[in-house]
Amino acid sequence: MSNQTARAASDAETRIGMLIRARRRQLGLTLQQLGDAASLSVGYLSQVERDNATPTLGTLAGIARALGVGLDYFVAQPRAEDALTREETRPRFSIAGSSVIYERLGAEFPGNQLSSFILTVPPGYASETVSHEGEELIYILDGSITQYLDGEAMVMEAGDSLHYRGNVPHAWSNPNETPARILWTGTLTLFKAGGQQSARFELVSPDKTIPDTKPVHSKAKSKPRSRKKEE
């Protein structure tokens, strides 16, 4: 085997270990949970993720099933054209029980960490209060929303943005008479394949009524309320 071929094989093995770990963390799974689902020991999985062990094709297929992906996830090379979306052809969808319209911007490829959508939020809509792993960044494209973050309400208008940790309880609403459009980007997988909603949210409050909190207008540049440093 030539040095170039050996280098390529080594890179492929490293990519598999990194991709397994990235996908596991994206799904919020522990090594134990993945091991139970794939019928593998935690010690062996740890070796695979660190590229100290090379799984057989059958073992890799079991890991892929447990991670909800196909074998091609570990070997496919994304094409540039697959990552390009056009406004006029971009698919739009909603989920059962919600009137929010989603437009997927992000592409799916091995090891991707970010998800990105444009959300069209109808007048009068209010979300649940949730928390989850990862982080989010929202940017208001059109209209206005009220964002609730750890009990504080902030009015956000077109051009405003907010970047926050997902484990801080958060919700948002559109109390206005016109729709709002939001650019949402985060490290959380909102939807599985086929547009099904991910179950990786912790529902802090299922009450969809707008919280009785006086909003802070972002244009006024009010100082944020201080909070204790998180452990």
Secondary structure as GFF3:
##gff-version 3
##sequence-region A 1 231
A	DSSP	alpha_helix	3	26	.	.	.	ID=ss1
A	DSSP	alpha_helix	31	38	.	.	.	ID=ss2
A	DSSP	alpha_helix	42	49	.	.	.	ID=ss3
A	DSSP	alpha_helix	57	67	.	.	.	ID=ss4
A	DSSP	three_ten_helix	71	74	.	.	.	ID=ss5
A	DSSP	three_ten_helix	80	83	.	.	.	ID=ss6
A	DSSP	beta_strand	92	93	.	.	.	ID=ss7
A	DSSP	beta_strand	101	104	.	.	.	ID=ss8
A	DSSP	beta_strand	115	121	.	.	.	ID=ss9
A	DSSP	beta_strand	129	131	.	.	.	ID=ss10
A	DSSP	beta_strand	135	142	.	.	.	ID=ss11
A	DSSP	beta_strand	144	149	.	.	.	ID=ss12
A	DSSP	beta_strand	152	157	.	.	.	ID=ss13
A	DSSP	beta_strand	161	165	.	.	.	ID=ss14
A	DSSP	beta_strand	170	173	.	.	.	ID=ss15
A	DSSP	beta_strand	180	186	.	.	.	ID=ss16
A	DSSP	three_ten_helix	193	195	.	.	.	ID=ss17
A	DSSP	beta_strand	202	205	.	.	.	ID=ss18
A	DSSP	beta_strand	216	217	.	.	.	ID=ss19
A	DSSP	three_ten_helix	218	220	.	.	.	ID=ss20
###
